[in-house]
């Protein structure tokens, strides 16, 4: 799903660091229709 779909569904985008010092981030949708889904 996309960030736009998340926001349209009433959610907000949460960015979280992944692992230890890898520099990678995961984005998730929190709340709304798409709660808990990963944003790509």
HELIX and SHEET records of a PDB file:
HELIX    1   1 UNK A    3  UNK A    8  1                                   6    
SHEET    1   A 3 UNK A  12  UNK A  18  0                                        
SHEET    2   A 3 UNK A  24  UNK A  30 -1                                        
SHEET    3   A 3 UNK A  38  UNK A  39 -1                                        
END                                                                             
